[in-house]
Amino acid sequence: MEQEAPAGWEFFDSVDFPTDHIDDPMGRPRVRHVVTAVVVGHEGAAWLPRLSEALWALNPRPDRLIAVDTGSTDETAELLAAMPGVEPVVSVSARTGFGMAVARGLETHGFAPIPSAVGPYGDDGHMPVVEWLWLLHDDCAPAPKALEKLLLQATMSPNTGVWGPKLRLWPRDRELLEVGVTTSLGGRRDTGIENGELDQGQHDQPRNVLAVSSAGMLVRRDVWEALHGFDPRLPMFRDDIDFGWRASRAGYQVGVAPDAVVYHAQAAATGERALAGTRRHAYQLDRAHAYYTVLANAPGKLLPLLILRFLLGTVMRSIWFLLGKTPSGAVDEWTALLGTLLAGGWTQARKNRRSLDQVPYDDIKGLFSRSVHALRHNLEETTSTISERIREAWADEPEEQVVTTARRAKSTARVAVDQPRWRRQLIRRPFLIAWVVLAIGALIAARDLIGGGVLRSNLLLPAQENLAALWHAAASAPPGVTPPAWLAQFWAFSTVMFGPTGAVNVLLLGAVPLAGLAAWALLRAFVVDRVARAWGASAYGLAVFTNGAITQGRIGTCVAAIVLPLLGAAVHTVARRRRVVVQGSWRAAWFAGICLAVLFAFTPALALLVSVILVFGAVLGLGWRRQGRQLVFSVVLGLLLVLPWTLDLVRHPSKLGQEAGGPPTAAIGPGDSLPHLLTGTPVGAPAPWWFAVPLILVALVSLLRQSRQRYELVGWFAALAGLAATLVASRLGGGSGPLMFLMTAGWIITVAVAWDSVGKSTEIIVQGVLGIVLLTTVVTAGFWLVRGADGPLWRGPAQDLPAYLVASQDPPDNQSILVVRKAPEGQMRFSLVKNGGPRMGALEAAPTAAQTKPLTDVLATLGGGGSGEEGRQLAGLAIDYVYLPGPVDPTLQSTLDSLPGLTRASANDGDASWLVDRSKIKGETPLVDQTHTVWRILGLIGWILALIFCLPTVRRTVAVPQGTHARRDR
């Protein structure tokens, strides 16, 4: 080799160069090693100068250096020709794989010749000679002692035919890449190294492994020729694992020498250069070669189970890619599997390798990665990917963002460094303290509502007993009646909340902290001051209580309070992308459509108002640009996701005033007090209306400021829109509760944004105004804790019927009870109780007048004194009991007592009950539900697709063998 070193060869700084002799510490006879090194380069001009320096620093150096260029278009060929002592460069096409390139180089120049009788070691020429092949890549740099340490281990362990070095990150980093490599029978490449693990000597014990990376692999010549080199069907990816597996089967041990260090840039694996040697997708090729390697080498008795395992793994990964909106990944999965299985190359490979089976599989079984390790790695990668993509998806800016402006610098809380860490975190995160207070306060406020039974109120029917009953209610209704859309959404939420009862408890009793958390997610997008943000989120959460949504059991308003800020955050993400195209804007549009669908289901009037605002804002404010189209798309998506409930709202506009769980909320009519209307406090709310006066006054004062931010105007627009809609709804007869909440939310946004602008002011007036706001919030919170969450909302049994009547509705009897109430004005009201009584959704899915006409005719006759045929008619309608809750009308009671076919039954004090004789008449109820299974299945599919499109995109990562011409495909 040439003796003139290139400039900059001191890359390795001061290195303790090895001696010329390779001595065996065990005192065995010396062995003369003849090394032929082959360097394969492809577009490697950025790394080859370092490799040249590393080769100059080697001692001993390879006896022959062969360089192969695989169709590079940069200066790779010239740099390869300039390496010390290199043979003439061999040029091959760019589609030549690594193994074929090595074979072409050896065919052209051959192995290094055996030295003469008097060798460089001063021996007499009778020393045993061992020939080696050393494989190098253009983006690696062996340490000066790398070859010596490899040959030393080869001298100490002559039975090992393949050696590999310890790979560390380029250029001289301590981060470990590989110390040997293995695979699971599922095809997962496993290095046993954690991401970012530093080399601290923890893997420095030489040992046998299944395979070593081809970057720095040292192969004995007889092993290379016996195995015929790398498999030509594996131009890249898994070629090193396949070679090591074949060597182990043939009885040649594979070892790793951790004292030999090779630094590797992983240029192809990290995407620093393009994929070469194939036109297929990198991920598809990697998976195909993984399947091929396992199928070609695994024992025949395991093949059926392995193919089944491949199928199951492909299905699971395909689902993951579809959920992550990367359908090309799912296509690559199936193309790789089916292409490998059907191509048949692995069957021929199995035939060719039968002669290698010198070692039983059970003897090398311990070299493979266990399936549990592969499962653990998959779970870790999946969890890491989900958390990373979620953080990237919605965070316009991190909460602890690096300060880049003077305004943001003023908002940063300064804490003395000598404070304990937990105290510093609390000071810097005031919302954390506020949210903990809200969560604990929710438990205290619900002290009278904790216990057995279910939550009920005049506006909340009891929840279904289980998920199956809830799903049946979501898909069933009388003919011509549409089941409410919110039941299906409530069923989905109940699946993760331990059933319908648990979901009701969380949504009602936990509404304050949940709404506060959602408001914080919105305010963090445009409110910089942490204290203002914490106040705004806390005040918003308390507004759910002051609105009366909790104490009255209005589950629709509670859900709307949680969803509204999330919708606002999504709309903000869409609308503010005006000058740059950001991938997340369409995700936000899909998420906004989901939020609107929830609002249309739980609070139709509020959803209609918000949709009108978004459409007008998209057309007038944003124009028909990309962001405007996205907002209109969100509205359309929200309407489609609740079909056919949307059509039912069009046919029956009166249902717009309803909210989930019960009848329309208490409305403010023309004769009601003006303070309730202006303060957004519904009649029957637990907090007095004047609690909201300071908030409104501060919002009015903020308008007098000379510099008003656009978000203040947005807040006022929301408040005025809520006020106008409340007035219209109250005139039309109900449904104003959720609209009033929008009014209060608008004031809170206005005050929070104004606080953010003047929060650091030292003026006494400003400090006094902010003090009033804080004091009002604290007083409201105290009133909430003292007052509690009970009131019209209470916890008790699901039915106010005697125990025997409740039990009679269970199988196999499945009896029906007609509950009749006579209003003070003389009007008869009834409900048919069966299958557990009226539950959530019964009011929205009530039968039509034509369907209840047989029952109303019988009751009308009873109200007029009866004709004596009512007992037979009730039996014909499949009524088993007639029940009159107290106070019982004496005239109606005497009429029922005198009817033939009715027998007086036991009842609670003040109530009355009769058993209907159905022994002679086989009745049939006129109220038969019709199952809307098709709509519910289509709706479920639509929701799954919408959730997929609003989720972050999954990235495909290829586990690339070190140094091959590949890259990480994202």
MIDO-933027 format. One line per 5 residues: number of its first residue (from 1); for each residue x, y, z of C-alpha. Coordinates in steps of 0.25 Angstrom, whole numbers. Layout:
# residues N
NUM = X/Y/Z | ...
//
This chain:
# residues 970
1 = 0/0/0 | 4/14/-2 | 12/21/9 | 8/35/8 | -4/39/17
6 = -15/48/12 | -17/62/18 | -26/61/31 | -23/46/34 | -22/50/48
11 = -37/48/49 | -34/38/60 | -26/48/68 | -15/42/77 | -18/27/76
16 = -10/16/82 | -6/8/70 | -5/-7/71 | 8/-15/69 | 11/-23/57
21 = 9/-36/64 | -4/-42/67 | -1/-51/79 | -11/-61/86 | -11/-58/101
26 = -13/-73/102 | 0/-76/96 | -5/-84/84 | 4/-84/71 | 4/-72/63
31 = -5/-71/50 | -2/-63/38 | -15/-56/34 | -17/-51/20 | -28/-41/18
36 = -35/-36/6 | -43/-24/8 | -55/-20/-1 | -61/-6/-1 | -74/-4/-8
41 = -78/10/-11 | -91/17/-16 | -92/32/-16 | -82/33/-4 | -74/45/-7
46 = -78/51/7 | -72/40/15 | -61/33/7 | -50/43/11 | -52/39/25
51 = -51/24/21 | -38/27/14 | -33/33/27 | -37/21/35 | -30/12/25
56 = -17/20/26 | -18/19/42 | -20/4/41 | -9/-5/46 | -8/-16/41
61 = -15/-12/28 | -22/-21/18 | -13/-29/9 | -22/-25/-3 | -32/-14/-4
66 = -43/-15/-15 | -53/-4/-18 | -66/-6/-25 | -74/6/-30 | -89/3/-32
71 = -93/14/-42 | -90/26/-34 | -92/40/-41 | -83/48/-31 | -68/47/-28
76 = -69/33/-22 | -61/26/-33 | -50/36/-32 | -49/36/-17 | -49/20/-17
81 = -38/21/-27 | -30/30/-17 | -31/20/-5 | -17/15/0 | -12/3/-8
86 = -26/0/-15 | -27/-8/-27 | -33/-2/-40 | -48/1/-37 | -58/-8/-42
91 = -71/-2/-47 | -84/-8/-47 | -98/-3/-50 | -106/4/-39 | -116/-7/-38
96 = -105/-17/-33 | -108/-21/-19 | -97/-21/-8 | -94/-36/-9 | -93/-37/-24
101 = -84/-24/-24 | -74/-32/-14 | -75/-44/-23 | -72/-36/-35 | -60/-29/-28
106 = -54/-43/-24 | -56/-48/-38 | -48/-37/-44 | -36/-36/-35 | -37/-49/-26
111 = -33/-51/-12 | -19/-46/-7 | -8/-55/-11 | -1/-63/0 | 12/-56/5
116 = 26/-62/1 | 33/-72/11 | 39/-61/19 | 27/-52/23 | 26/-39/29
121 = 27/-45/43 | 41/-51/41 | 36/-65/41 | 41/-77/33 | 29/-78/24
126 = 23/-90/31 | 13/-83/39 | -1/-87/36 | -8/-77/27 | -23/-73/28
131 = -30/-64/18 | -40/-54/21 | -50/-45/14 | -53/-32/21 | -66/-25/16
136 = -66/-10/17 | -76/1/13 | -73/15/8 | -80/22/20 | -72/14/31
141 = -59/17/38 | -52/5/45 | -44/10/57 | -28/8/56 | -29/-5/65
146 = -42/-11/58 | -35/-21/49 | -25/-25/59 | -35/-28/69 | -43/-36/59
151 = -31/-44/55 | -28/-46/70 | -41/-52/73 | -40/-60/61 | -27/-66/66
156 = -33/-69/80 | -45/-75/74 | -41/-83/61 | -54/-90/60 | -62/-77/58
161 = -63/-74/43 | -70/-60/43 | -66/-49/52 | -73/-35/54 | -69/-22/61
166 = -76/-13/70 | -83/-2/62 | -84/12/68 | -90/24/62 | -82/33/53
171 = -72/40/54 | -67/37/67 | -80/36/76 | -82/27/88 | -96/23/84
176 = -97/8/81 | -103/3/68 | -100/-12/68 | -92/-22/75 | -97/-34/67
181 = -111/-36/61 | -122/-46/61 | -136/-48/57 | -149/-53/62 | -157/-64/54
186 = -167/-53/51 | -156/-46/43 | -153/-35/53 | -138/-30/53 | -133/-29/67
191 = -120/-23/71 | -122/-23/86 | -118/-9/87 | -128/2/92 | -130/15/85
196 = -119/25/89 | -111/14/98 | -97/19/100 | -85/10/100 | -81/8/114
201 = -75/-6/113 | -88/-13/116 | -87/-21/103 | -72/-23/102 | -72/-39/105
206 = -68/-47/92 | -79/-57/89 | -86/-65/78 | -98/-58/71 | -107/-62/60
211 = -101/-51/50 | -93/-38/49 | -95/-26/41 | -88/-26/27 | -82/-13/31
216 = -68/-18/36 | -72/-33/35 | -59/-42/34 | -62/-55/27 | -52/-67/26
221 = -50/-70/11 | -54/-84/12 | -67/-80/19 | -70/-70/8 | -68/-80/-3
226 = -75/-91/4 | -88/-82/6 | -86/-76/-8 | -86/-62/-2 | -98/-54/0
231 = -112/-59/-6 | -113/-51/-19 | -128/-51/-16 | -125/-41/-5 | -119/-29/-12
236 = -121/-22/1 | -128/-23/15 | -126/-36/23 | -115/-41/14 | -106/-41/27
241 = -116/-49/35 | -118/-59/24 | -103/-61/23 | -101/-63/38 | -113/-72/39
246 = -107/-81/27 | -93/-81/34 | -99/-85/47 | -107/-96/40 | -94/-101/33
251 = -87/-102/46 | -78/-89/45 | -80/-81/57 | -82/-66/56 | -76/-57/67
256 = -75/-42/71 | -62/-36/75 | -67/-23/83 | -52/-18/85 | -52/-16/70
261 = -60/-3/67 | -65/2/54 | -72/16/53 | -84/16/44 | -91/28/38
266 = -104/20/34 | -105/29/22 | -115/21/15 | -123/17/27 | -125/31/32
271 = -129/36/18 | -116/44/15 | -116/37/1 | -126/31/-7 | -130/16/-9
276 = -122/9/-19 | -122/-5/-25 | -137/-6/-26 | -149/1/-31 | -158/-4/-20
281 = -162/3/-7 | -152/2/4 | -162/-3/14 | -168/-13/4 | -154/-19/1
286 = -150/-20/15 | -163/-28/19 | -162/-37/7 | -147/-40/10 | -151/-42/24
291 = -161/-53/20 | -152/-59/10 | -140/-60/20 | -149/-67/30 | -156/-76/20
296 = -143/-80/13 | -136/-84/26 | -147/-88/37 | -149/-103/40 | -160/-109/31
301 = -169/-113/43 | -170/-99/47 | -174/-93/33 | -190/-95/34 | -189/-87/48
306 = -180/-77/42 | -189/-74/30 | -201/-72/39 | -192/-63/48 | -189/-55/36
311 = -203/-54/32 | -208/-49/46 | -196/-39/47 | -199/-34/33 | -214/-32/37
316 = -210/-25/50 | -200/-16/43 | -209/-13/31 | -220/-8/41 | -210/1/48
321 = -206/7/35 | -220/9/31 | -223/16/45 | -211/24/42 | -216/29/29
326 = -204/22/21 | -211/12/12 | -199/11/4 | -192/4/16 | -204/-6/16
331 = -202/-9/1 | -187/-11/4 | -190/-21/15 | -199/-30/6 | -190/-28/-6
336 = -178/-32/2 | -185/-44/8 | -193/-49/-4 | -181/-46/-14 | -172/-54/-5
341 = -181/-66/-3 | -185/-67/-18 | -172/-64/-24 | -167/-77/-20 | -152/-73/-19
346 = -152/-77/-4 | -156/-92/-8 | -144/-93/-17 | -135/-87/-7 | -139/-97/3
351 = -135/-108/-7 | -122/-102/-9 | -119/-101/6 | -122/-115/10 | -107/-119/9
356 = -104/-108/19 | -112/-115/30 | -100/-119/39 | -106/-113/52 | -120/-116/57
361 = -129/-104/59 | -130/-107/74 | -115/-105/76 | -116/-91/70 | -130/-87/75
366 = -124/-79/86 | -118/-69/76 | -131/-64/72 | -139/-53/78 | -151/-58/86
371 = -165/-54/81 | -168/-47/94 | -157/-37/91 | -163/-34/78 | -176/-32/84
376 = -170/-23/95 | -163/-15/84 | -175/-13/76 | -183/-8/88 | -172/2/91
381 = -171/7/77 | -186/8/76 | -188/16/89 | -176/25/85 | -182/27/71
386 = -196/30/76 | -191/40/87 | -181/47/77 | -192/49/67 | -202/54/76
391 = -193/64/82 | -189/69/67 | -204/68/63 | -210/79/71 | -199/87/78
396 = -198/100/71 | -187/103/81 | -182/96/93 | -186/101/106 | -171/103/111
401 = -167/109/97 | -154/116/96 | -156/131/98 | -155/138/84 | -163/151/87
406 = -163/162/97 | -177/159/100 | -175/144/103 | -163/147/111 | -171/156/120
411 = -181/145/122 | -171/135/127 | -172/132/142 | -158/134/148 | -155/125/160
416 = -143/125/168 | -134/113/165 | -132/110/179 | -147/106/180 | -151/91/181
421 = -154/86/167 | -169/83/170 | -171/97/175 | -165/103/163 | -174/94/154
426 = -186/98/162 | -182/113/160 | -180/112/146 | -193/104/143 | -204/111/151
431 = -214/103/143 | -209/90/149 | -213/95/163 | -226/101/158 | -230/88/151
436 = -226/79/164 | -235/89/172 | -247/87/162 | -245/72/162 | -245/71/177
441 = -257/81/177 | -265/72/168 | -264/61/178 | -268/70/189 | -279/76/182
446 = -284/62/178 | -284/57/193 | -299/55/193 | -300/48/180 | -290/37/183
451 = -296/24/186 | -305/13/180 | -316/15/169 | -315/24/157 | -315/39/154
456 = -329/44/151 | -336/57/149 | -348/63/142 | -339/66/130 | -331/53/131
461 = -337/39/130 | -329/27/136 | -318/21/128 | -319/7/122 | -314/-4/130
466 = -303/-9/121 | -296/-7/108 | -305/-17/100 | -318/-10/105 | -312/4/101
471 = -308/-1/87 | -322/-7/85 | -328/7/89 | -319/14/80 | -323/5/68
476 = -338/3/71 | -350/12/71 | -365/11/67 | -368/10/52 | -366/24/45
481 = -358/29/57 | -343/32/57 | -335/28/69 | -327/39/75 | -313/40/70
486 = -307/43/83 | -310/30/88 | -300/23/79 | -289/33/83 | -292/31/97
491 = -291/16/95 | -277/18/90 | -273/27/102 | -279/17/111 | -270/6/106
496 = -258/12/112 | -266/17/125 | -270/4/131 | -284/5/125 | -295/15/123
501 = -296/18/138 | -282/21/139 | -282/30/127 | -294/38/133 | -286/40/146
506 = -274/45/139 | -281/54/129 | -290/60/140 | -281/60/153 | -268/62/146
511 = -273/73/136 | -266/84/143 | -252/79/143 | -254/73/129 | -259/86/123
516 = -248/94/130 | -238/84/123 | -244/86/110 | -244/101/111 | -230/101/115
521 = -227/94/102 | -233/105/94 | -228/117/102 | -213/112/101 | -214/115/86
526 = -216/130/88 | -215/134/102 | -200/135/106 | -201/139/121 | -202/126/129
531 = -210/132/140 | -220/138/131 | -221/124/124 | -223/117/137 | -234/127/141
536 = -241/126/128 | -241/111/128 | -246/110/143 | -257/120/140 | -261/113/128
541 = -262/100/137 | -270/107/148 | -280/113/137 | -285/98/135 | -290/99/149
546 = -295/113/149 | -303/110/136 | -310/99/144 | -306/88/135 | -301/79/146
551 = -312/81/157 | -323/80/146 | -317/67/140 | -316/73/126 | -305/64/121
556 = -306/70/107 | -301/84/112 | -290/77/120 | -285/70/107 | -286/82/99
561 = -278/90/110 | -267/79/108 | -268/79/93 | -269/94/90 | -254/97/93
566 = -249/86/85 | -257/90/74 | -251/104/76 | -237/99/76 | -239/91/63
571 = -246/103/56 | -234/112/61 | -224/102/55 | -231/103/42 | -234/118/41
576 = -220/122/45 | -213/115/34 | -213/126/24 | -199/127/18 | -193/113/19
581 = -199/100/16 | -199/91/28 | -202/76/28 | -210/77/40 | -221/87/35
586 = -229/76/29 | -228/67/41 | -233/79/49 | -245/80/39 | -249/66/41
591 = -248/67/56 | -257/80/55 | -267/71/48 | -267/61/58 | -269/72/69
596 = -281/77/61 | -287/64/60 | -286/62/75 | -293/76/77 | -304/72/66
601 = -307/60/74 | -307/65/88 | -311/80/86 | -317/82/72 | -320/97/75
606 = -306/100/79 | -300/92/67 | -309/99/57 | -304/113/62 | -290/109/62
611 = -291/103/48 | -297/116/43 | -286/124/49 | -275/115/43 | -282/116/29
616 = -283/131/29 | -269/132/35 | -263/123/24 | -270/130/13 | -269/145/17
621 = -257/144/26 | -248/134/19 | -254/134/5 | -255/122/-3 | -240/119/0
626 = -234/106/5 | -238/109/20 | -252/114/16 | -255/101/9 | -249/93/21
631 = -259/100/30 | -271/97/21 | -266/83/20 | -266/81/35 | -281/86/35
636 = -285/76/24 | -277/65/31 | -284/68/44 | -298/67/38 | -294/54/31
641 = -289/47/43 | -303/48/50 | -311/43/39 | -323/40/39 | -325/49/51
646 = -322/61/42 | -333/58/34 | -342/56/46 | -338/70/51 | -342/76/37
651 = -356/69/37 | -358/73/52 | -352/86/55 | -358/86/69 | -347/75/73
656 = -336/86/71 | -340/91/85 | -338/78/92 | -325/73/98 | -320/59/101
661 = -326/53/113 | -340/59/114 | -350/70/109 | -346/84/105 | -339/92/116
666 = -346/103/124 | -348/114/115 | -348/129/117 | -362/134/112 | -366/148/109
671 = -371/151/123 | -359/146/130 | -349/155/136 | -339/162/128 | -327/160/137
676 = -328/145/135 | -328/147/120 | -316/157/120 | -307/149/130 | -309/136/123
681 = -315/129/135 | -326/120/132 | -338/119/142 | -336/109/152 | -321/110/152
686 = -314/108/165 | -306/121/165 | -313/135/166 | -312/143/153 | -304/154/159
691 = -292/145/160 | -290/148/145 | -291/163/146 | -276/166/150 | -271/157/138
696 = -281/165/128 | -276/178/133 | -261/175/132 | -264/170/118 | -271/183/115
701 = -259/191/120 | -250/183/111 | -257/189/99 | -253/203/104 | -238/200/102
706 = -231/206/90 | -224/193/86 | -234/182/85 | -229/168/80 | -237/160/70
711 = -240/149/80 | -247/159/89 | -256/162/77 | -258/147/75 | -262/146/89
716 = -272/157/89 | -278/152/75 | -280/138/82 | -287/145/94 | -296/153/85
721 = -299/142/76 | -303/133/89 | -312/145/94 | -319/147/81 | -321/132/79
726 = -326/131/94 | -336/141/91 | -341/134/79 | -342/121/85 | -349/126/97
731 = -360/132/88 | -361/119/81 | -363/111/94 | -350/105/99 | -336/100/97
736 = -329/112/102 | -320/106/113 | -309/102/103 | -310/115/96 | -308/123/109
741 = -296/115/112 | -290/120/99 | -292/134/103 | -285/132/116 | -273/125/109
746 = -272/137/100 | -270/147/112 | -260/138/118 | -252/138/105 | -253/153/105
751 = -248/155/119 | -237/145/118 | -231/151/105 | -232/165/111 | -225/160/124
756 = -214/154/115 | -212/168/109 | -212/176/122 | -208/165/133 | -194/171/135
761 = -199/185/137 | -196/192/150 | -208/202/149 | -217/202/161 | -229/202/153
766 = -225/190/145 | -221/182/157 | -234/185/164 | -242/180/152 | -234/167/151
771 = -236/166/166 | -251/167/165 | -251/156/154 | -243/147/163 | -251/150/175
776 = -264/147/167 | -258/134/163 | -254/130/177 | -268/133/182 | -275/125/171
781 = -265/113/174 | -269/114/189 | -284/115/186 | -282/102/177 | -275/95/188
786 = -285/99/199 | -297/97/190 | -293/84/184 | -298/77/171 | -311/72/176
791 = -324/78/175 | -334/74/164 | -323/64/161 | -323/52/171 | -319/38/172
796 = -329/27/174 | -335/14/168 | -338/14/153 | -353/12/154 | -363/18/164
801 = -371/5/164 | -373/-6/175 | -362/-17/175 | -371/-28/169 | -375/-19/157
806 = -360/-16/154 | -357/-31/155 | -369/-35/146 | -362/-27/134 | -351/-37/134
811 = -350/-50/126 | -357/-59/125 | -370/-51/129 | -367/-38/121 | -379/-32/126
816 = -384/-18/122 | -389/-7/132 | -398/4/128 | -394/16/137 | -406/26/137
821 = -405/40/143 | -416/50/143 | -411/65/142 | -418/75/151 | -424/81/139
826 = -431/68/136 | -423/63/125 | -419/48/125 | -404/45/123 | -399/31/122
831 = -386/23/119 | -384/9/116 | -373/2/124 | -366/-10/120 | -353/-16/118
836 = -347/-8/130 | -356/4/129 | -354/17/121 | -339/20/119 | -330/30/112
841 = -335/33/98 | -349/29/101 | -354/44/100 | -347/46/86 | -352/33/81
846 = -366/34/86 | -377/27/77 | -386/35/68 | -400/39/72 | -405/29/62
851 = -397/18/69 | -402/21/83 | -417/24/78 | -422/10/83 | -417/13/97
856 = -422/28/97 | -436/23/93 | -436/14/105 | -432/24/114 | -441/35/108
861 = -453/25/111 | -448/23/125 | -447/37/128 | -462/38/124 | -466/28/134
866 = -463/15/126 | -472/6/117 | -468/-7/124 | -460/-12/112 | -447/-6/116
871 = -442/-18/124 | -443/-27/111 | -437/-16/102 | -425/-14/112 | -423/-29/111
876 = -424/-28/96 | -413/-18/96 | -404/-27/104 | -405/-19/117 | -402/-27/130
881 = -403/-16/140 | -409/-2/142 | -402/6/152 | -406/20/157 | -395/27/165
886 = -400/37/176 | -408/45/178 | -418/36/171 | -431/42/165 | -442/36/173
891 = -452/36/161 | -442/29/152 | -439/19/164 | -453/15/166 | -455/14/151
896 = -443/4/150 | -448/-4/163 | -462/-6/156 | -456/-11/143 | -457/-26/140
901 = -444/-33/137 | -436/-24/146 | -432/-28/160 | -427/-19/171 | -412/-22/174
906 = -402/-17/184 | -396/-3/183 | -388/7/191 | -395/16/200 | -403/26/193
911 = -402/18/180 | -411/8/173 | -409/-4/164 | -418/-14/157 | -415/-27/150
916 = -421/-29/136 | -427/-43/134 | -420/-48/121 | -424/-62/123 | -434/-62/112
921 = -429/-52/102 | -415/-53/95 | -412/-38/94 | -402/-31/85 | -396/-18/88
926 = -397/-7/78 | -384/-1/81 | -374/-10/74 | -360/-5/72 | -353/-5/58
931 = -338/-8/58 | -330/2/50 | -318/-7/49 | -313/-2/35 | -313/12/39
936 = -305/9/52 | -295/0/44 | -293/11/33 | -292/22/44 | -281/13/51
941 = -273/12/39 | -274/27/36 | -270/30/50 | -258/21/49 | -254/27/36
946 = -255/41/42 | -247/37/54 | -236/31/45 | -235/44/36 | -234/53/49
951 = -223/44/55 | -208/47/52 | -202/40/40 | -194/28/43 | -179/28/39
956 = -173/15/32 | -160/12/38 | -151/2/31 | -141/-6/40 | -130/-5/31
961 = -117/-14/32 | -106/-5/35 | -99/1/23 | -107/-5/11 | -112/4/0
966 = -125/7/7 | -132/18/14 | -143/21/25 | -156/23/17 | -166/32/24
//
